[in-house]
Amino acid sequence: MNGIPVQLAILKLGRSVPNLAVFDLEPTSPDGQTVVTWGDYPPIQTSAFKQPAREAIGDLPPGGLLAGYLSYEAGATCERMPAPVHPPRLPVVHLRPTEGHLVYHHGSQEWAVHGTARFRDQAEALLQPPYSTPPRPALPTPTPLQGPAERFTDAVQTALAHIHSGEVYQVNLAWEASSPPLASPLETWLELRQHNPARRGAYVQVDPGTAVLSNSPETYLDVLPAPSSALCARSVPIKGTVRLADGASGREHLATSPKERAELTMIVDMVRNDLGRVADWGSVTTGPRTLTVCGDLIHAEQVVEATMRAGLDALDAIEASFPPGSVTGAPKVRAMELIRALEPVPRGVYTGAIGFFTATGTARFNVAIRTITCTQSASSYHLGAGIVADSVPSAEWRETRAKGNRIHAVLSAAANQGEQA
């Protein structure tokens, strides 16, 4: 299996196995990995997911995963959240048990197989030549990404009024874009992955007609073994964005702007508080604010880590911190009330989390931003920005469009290719 390019392996598996799920873990880093799993066990799809998930994790064989997503609206089981006006398009939770997983190590370009004998035999058989290369459409300059500019900037103005009255310090607001259905969601995700590598991208096949494609740069929660026998919970909230094309001036603005610094500081404080609910006393630490290139954008981020108390697990950490603070606001409950009042449609998977639990008690989840929901009738995705006291509505609108440019280009190319087929 070693030497098989990860893109070709993913494509071949997607055409051969049920319910493929793929998770990138820092794929551009020498230590980066891509985790691939699949299976036909029934998924957990109840909003009260914590107990069934814990039972499913306990039943996993060595190497098995519980993989999928928690939508934003699943946060109602973790935090006081108003119910959406309309039901989400996809199940609020989708977590599927599997018998094993593959790991592609990007530095050595080697594969490792973990799981039951049945899973290992299936993986070895499937990943034999030949391979077919998917078409690689060029990314033409698409028509400009359109959206509800006036409605969004009006919502920002309303949020600013609540901020200035002292009800909330920050609130994340988003709008929804849509495009025609995709002929091949997996091939489209592989194109997006190739053109705009994401540190925490993911692909989840929900059922034969539905898939979730994520180009996320953000870590919501990693629960990994600590140097001691305890578990370490790690989150890397992002706040502050400029286009890579803005060059040195954009980087300087992101590095020095009081508004951008304050935006991240408020969210880091909330993440510290969330992880503090499950942490040993005094173990919550914060790294320096750093600027990181993520595809065609530059983001500001900070690492927050905590050693978890004995007897607690990844599900406890999720219950303490979900939905992710960076995509709700501060304080979280009031921010979610404003999101419910100012956004006309449910968020669904957007600003939830996509990832997996392992049989050994670890977990890896992204923040589901830059994330597309694909059904047989349409493809849709949300674009958002954090609003603080000195936000300028027109600037926040431009930021959301910048975040969607590469997704829009890839979806436009996929639509053109479908028309020509």
C-alpha positions in Angstrom: 0.0 0.0 0.0 2.9 2.4 0.7 3.5 4.9 -2.1 -0.2 5.1 -3.1 -1.1 8.8 -3.4 -3.7 9.7 -0.9 -6.0 11.5 -3.4 -6.2 8.4 -5.6 -6.7 6.1 -2.7 -9.5 8.2 -1.3 -11.2 8.3 -4.7 -11.0 4.5 -5.2 -12.3 3.8 -1.8 -15.2 6.3 -2.3 -16.3 4.3 -5.3 -16.0 0.9 -3.5 -17.0 1.2 0.2 -20.1 2.4 2.0 -20.2 5.7 4.0 -16.7 6.9 3.5 -15.3 9.4 6.0 -12.0 11.2 5.6 -10.3 13.5 8.1 -7.2 15.7 7.4 -5.0 16.4 10.4 -2.5 19.1 9.4 -1.9 17.5 6.0 0.7 20.1 4.9 2.9 19.4 7.9 5.6 16.8 7.8 3.9 15.2 10.8 0.5 15.5 9.2 -1.9 12.6 8.8 -5.1 11.8 6.8 -7.5 9.3 8.5 -9.9 7.3 6.3 -12.7 5.1 7.6 -15.9 3.5 6.4 -18.6 1.0 7.5 -22.2 0.0 7.3 -23.2 0.0 11.0 -26.3 2.2 11.8 -25.3 5.7 12.8 -26.2 7.5 16.0 -28.6 10.3 15.0 -30.3 11.3 18.2 -29.7 14.8 19.5 -29.2 13.3 23.0 -26.0 11.8 21.7 -23.7 11.6 24.8 -24.8 8.3 26.3 -25.3 6.3 23.1 -21.9 7.6 21.9 -20.2 6.5 25.0 -21.7 3.1 24.7 -20.7 2.9 21.0 -17.2 3.9 21.9 -17.0 1.2 24.6 -18.0 -1.4 21.9 -15.5 -0.4 19.3 -12.8 -2.9 18.4 -9.2 -1.8 18.6 -8.7 0.6 15.7 -12.4 1.2 15.3 -13.7 4.8 15.2 -17.0 6.6 15.9 -16.9 9.1 13.1 -19.2 11.8 11.7 -20.4 15.2 12.9 -22.3 17.1 15.5 -24.4 19.9 14.0 -24.6 23.4 15.6 -28.1 22.6 16.8 -26.8 19.6 18.7 -25.5 22.2 21.1 -29.0 22.3 22.7 -28.0 19.2 24.6 -24.9 20.9 26.0 -25.9 24.5 26.5 -29.0 26.6 26.8 -29.8 27.3 23.1 -33.1 28.5 21.5 -34.7 26.0 19.1 -34.4 26.8 15.3 -37.5 28.1 13.5 -37.1 25.4 10.8 -35.7 21.9 11.1 -32.2 21.4 9.8 -31.8 19.7 6.4 -29.6 16.9 7.8 -29.8 14.9 11.0 -28.7 16.9 14.0 -26.1 14.3 14.9 -24.5 11.7 12.6 -21.9 9.4 14.3 -21.2 6.0 12.7 -19.2 3.2 14.4 -16.6 1.5 12.1 -14.3 -1.5 12.5 -11.1 0.2 11.6 -9.3 3.0 9.9 -6.4 3.8 7.6 -3.8 6.5 8.4 -1.7 8.1 5.6 1.4 9.7 7.0 2.2 12.7 4.8 5.9 13.0 5.8 6.9 9.4 5.0 4.0 8.9 2.4 3.3 5.6 4.2 -0.1 3.9 5.0 -1.0 2.1 8.2 -4.1 -0.1 8.7 -5.8 -0.5 12.1 -8.8 -2.5 12.9 -10.4 -5.9 12.7 -9.1 -8.7 10.5 -12.1 -8.2 8.2 -11.4 -4.5 7.9 -7.7 -5.0 7.3 -8.3 -7.6 4.6 -10.9 -5.3 2.9 -8.5 -2.3 2.9 -5.6 -4.4 1.5 -7.8 -5.8 -1.3 -9.3 -2.4 -2.2 -6.1 -0.5 -2.4 -4.6 -2.5 -5.1 -4.0 -1.1 -8.6 -5.3 0.1 -11.0 -6.3 3.7 -10.1 -8.1 6.2 -12.1 -7.3 9.9 -11.9 -10.2 12.2 -11.5 -10.6 15.0 -13.9 -8.8 18.2 -12.8 -10.9 21.1 -14.0 -9.0 24.4 -14.0 -10.4 27.0 -11.6 -11.6 29.8 -13.9 -12.4 33.1 -12.4 -16.0 32.6 -11.5 -18.7 35.3 -11.4 -18.4 37.2 -8.1 -19.9 35.4 -5.1 -23.3 37.0 -4.5 -25.3 37.1 -1.3 -27.8 39.0 0.8 -25.5 42.0 1.5 -28.2 44.3 2.8 -29.8 41.7 5.0 -26.4 40.7 6.5 -25.2 44.3 7.1 -28.6 45.1 8.7 -28.1 42.1 11.0 -24.6 43.3 11.9 -26.1 46.7 12.8 -28.6 45.1 15.0 -25.8 43.0 16.7 -23.8 46.2 17.2 -26.8 47.8 19.0 -26.9 44.8 21.4 -23.1 45.0 21.9 -23.2 48.7 22.7 -26.1 48.1 25.2 -23.8 45.7 27.1 -25.8 42.5 26.4 -23.0 40.8 24.5 -19.3 41.4 23.7 -19.1 39.5 20.5 -21.5 37.6 18.2 -20.7 35.5 15.2 -23.1 36.1 12.3 -23.4 34.1 9.1 -25.3 34.0 5.8 -26.0 31.0 3.5 -24.9 30.6 -0.1 -26.2 27.8 -2.4 -25.3 26.2 -5.7 -26.7 23.4 -7.9 -26.3 19.8 -6.7 -23.0 18.1 -7.3 -22.5 15.1 -9.6 -19.7 13.8 -7.4 -19.4 15.4 -4.0 -16.3 13.3 -3.2 -14.5 14.5 -6.4 -15.5 18.0 -5.6 -14.1 17.8 -2.1 -10.8 16.3 -3.5 -10.6 19.3 -5.9 -11.2 21.7 -3.0 -8.6 19.9 -0.9 -6.1 20.1 -3.8 -6.7 23.8 -4.6 -7.0 25.1 -1.1 -5.4 22.7 1.4 -7.1 22.9 4.8 -5.5 21.9 8.1 -8.7 20.2 9.4 -10.6 19.4 6.3 -13.1 16.5 6.2 -15.5 14.5 4.1 -18.4 12.5 5.5 -20.8 10.5 3.4 -24.1 10.6 5.3 -26.1 8.4 3.0 -26.1 7.7 -0.8 -27.6 11.1 -1.6 -26.0 13.3 1.1 -22.5 14.3 2.0 -20.7 16.9 4.1 -17.5 18.6 2.6 -15.4 20.6 4.9 -12.4 22.8 4.1 -12.0 23.9 7.7 -8.7 25.4 9.0 -9.8 25.3 12.7 -9.4 22.8 15.5 -12.4 22.7 17.8 -11.2 19.9 20.2 -8.4 17.4 20.2 -8.4 15.1 23.2 -5.1 13.2 23.3 -3.0 11.4 25.9 -1.0 13.8 28.1 2.6 13.0 29.2 1.0 11.6 32.4 -1.8 9.0 32.4 -4.3 11.8 32.0 -5.9 13.2 28.8 -5.1 16.6 27.4 -7.9 18.7 25.8 -6.7 21.2 23.1 -8.5 23.8 21.2 -7.2 26.4 18.7 -9.8 29.2 18.2 -9.4 31.4 15.2 -10.5 35.0 15.1 -9.2 37.6 12.6 -8.9 37.0 8.8 -7.3 38.8 5.9 -6.7 37.6 2.3 -3.3 36.2 1.5 -3.5 38.4 -1.6 -3.5 41.5 0.6 0.2 40.9 1.2 2.3 42.6 3.8 -0.3 45.3 4.5 -2.9 42.7 5.3 -0.6 40.8 7.6 0.4 44.0 9.4 -3.2 44.9 9.9 -4.0 41.5 11.4 -0.9 41.6 13.6 -1.5 45.1 15.0 -5.2 45.9 14.8 -6.7 46.4 18.3 -10.1 45.2 17.0 -8.6 42.0 15.6 -6.7 41.4 18.8 -9.7 42.0 21.0 -11.8 39.7 18.9 -9.5 36.7 19.6 -8.8 37.6 23.2 -12.5 37.5 24.1 -13.0 34.1 22.5 -9.8 32.6 24.1 -11.1 33.7 27.5 -14.3 31.8 26.8 -12.6 28.7 25.6 -10.4 28.8 28.7 -13.5 28.9 30.8 -15.2 26.1 28.9 -12.1 23.8 29.2 -11.8 24.8 32.8 -15.0 22.9 33.5 -13.2 19.6 32.9 -9.6 20.5 33.8 -7.3 19.9 36.7 -7.1 23.0 38.8 -4.5 25.4 37.3 -3.8 23.3 34.2 -5.4 25.5 31.6 -2.7 27.3 29.5 -2.7 29.6 26.5 -0.1 29.9 23.8 0.9 33.1 22.0 -1.3 34.7 19.4 0.1 33.6 16.0 -0.7 34.3 12.3 -1.2 31.3 10.1 -1.6 30.9 6.4 -4.7 28.8 5.6 -5.0 28.4 1.8 -5.9 31.7 0.3 -6.4 33.4 3.8 -4.3 34.4 6.8 -5.9 33.8 10.3 -5.0 34.8 13.8 -5.2 31.9 16.3 -4.2 30.8 19.8 -3.8 27.4 21.4 -5.7 26.6 24.6 -4.8 23.4 26.4 -5.9 21.8 29.7 -5.1 18.5 31.5 -8.4 16.8 32.1 -9.5 15.6 35.5 -9.3 11.9 36.2 -12.4 9.9 35.2 -13.5 12.4 32.5 -13.4 11.7 28.7 -13.7 13.4 25.4 -17.5 13.4 25.6 -17.3 15.3 28.9 -15.0 17.9 27.2 -17.5 18.3 24.3 -20.4 18.7 26.7 -18.5 21.4 28.5 -17.5 23.4 25.4 -20.0 22.8 22.5 -20.9 24.6 20.3 -17.4 26.0 19.7 -16.9 29.5 21.3 -15.2 31.0 18.2 -18.4 30.6 16.1 -21.0 31.6 18.7 -19.8 34.7 20.7 -19.4 35.9 24.2 -21.2 35.4 26.5 -22.2 32.2 24.6 -25.8 31.8 25.6 -26.8 35.4 24.7 -24.8 35.2 21.5 -26.7 32.1 20.5 -30.0 33.9 21.2 -29.0 36.7 18.8 -27.9 34.2 16.2 -31.3 32.5 16.3 -33.0 35.9 16.0 -30.8 37.3 13.2 -30.1 34.3 11.0 -33.1 33.2 8.9 -32.2 29.5 8.5 -30.7 26.8 10.8 -27.0 26.4 10.6 -27.0 22.6 10.5 -23.5 21.2 10.3 -22.0 24.6 9.9 -20.3 25.7 13.1 -20.8 22.3 14.6 -17.9 19.9 14.6 -16.7 17.1 12.3 -14.4 14.3 13.4 -14.1 11.1 15.3 -13.7 9.3 18.7 -11.4 6.3 19.0 -11.6 3.1 21.0 -8.8 4.3 23.3 -10.7 7.4 24.4 -9.1 10.1 22.2 -11.0 12.4 19.8 -10.2 14.8 16.9 -12.8 17.3 15.9 -12.7 20.4 13.7 -14.9 23.5 13.8 -17.2 23.0 10.8 -16.6 26.2 9.0 -15.9 26.5 5.2 -18.3 23.5 5.1 -20.7 22.4 2.3 -23.8 20.3 2.8 -24.6 18.4 -0.4 -28.0 16.8 -1.1 -29.6 15.6 -4.2 -31.4 18.9 -4.7 -28.7 21.5 -3.8 -25.3 22.3 -2.2 -25.2 25.0 0.5 -22.7 26.6 2.7 -22.5 29.4 5.3 -20.0 32.2 5.6 -19.6 34.1 8.8 -17.7 36.8 10.8 -17.3 37.7 14.4 -18.9 41.1 15.3 -17.4 43.2 18.0 -18.0 46.8 19.2 -15.8 48.5 16.5 -16.9 46.2 13.6 -17.8 48.0 10.3 -20.8 46.2 8.6 -19.4 46.6 5.1 -16.0 45.3 6.1 -17.6 42.3 7.8 -19.5 41.6 4.6 -16.3 41.7 2.6 -14.6 39.3 5.0 -17.4 36.7 4.7 -17.1 36.9 0.9 -13.3 36.4 1.0 -13.8 33.3 3.1 -16.1 31.9 0.4 -14.1 32.7 -2.7 -12.3 29.5 -3.1 -15.3 27.3 -2.3 -17.3 29.4 -4.8 -14.6 28.8 -7.5 -14.5 25.1 -7.0 -18.3 24.7 -6.9 -18.5 26.8 -10.1 -16.0 24.6 -11.9 -17.8 21.5 -10.7 -21.1 22.9 -12.1 -19.5 23.7 -15.4 -18.0 20.3 -15.7 -21.4 18.7 -14.9 -23.1 20.8 -17.7 -20.5 19.6 -20.2 -20.8 15.9 -19.2 
